[in-house]
């Protein structure tokens, strides 16, 4: 639909593994990226993490909760303790939201976005 109104050319994925497929407008006016997380889940290759304004470390855009770093920091944790907490959160993450959604769609189980509680994007800063 975008191409019909504003012709684009696919330029691929940044570093070959980014979640978005990038396109440039043929008139040179800029670029856009499309993340097709429903049909092209990327959980297994995701390397993104966010720190919210209220001190939560969030390992997935579709997470229901975050890891509380603010309390740890305010209790006097040093850099090594913060590094260990972040590493534990990242290595222990089980969020595979897009993968699971895609598996459910393929198996005929369907997908209802309203059934999945998630942190709002405005809170995540994404």
Buried (B, 14 or more C-beta within 10 A) or exposed (E): EEEEEBEBEEEEBEEEEBBBBBBBBEEEEEEEEEEEBEEEBBBEEBEEBBBBEEBBBBBBBBBEEBBBBBEBBEEEBEEEEBEEBBEEBEEEBEBBBBBBBBEEBEEEEEEEEEEEEBBEEEBBEE
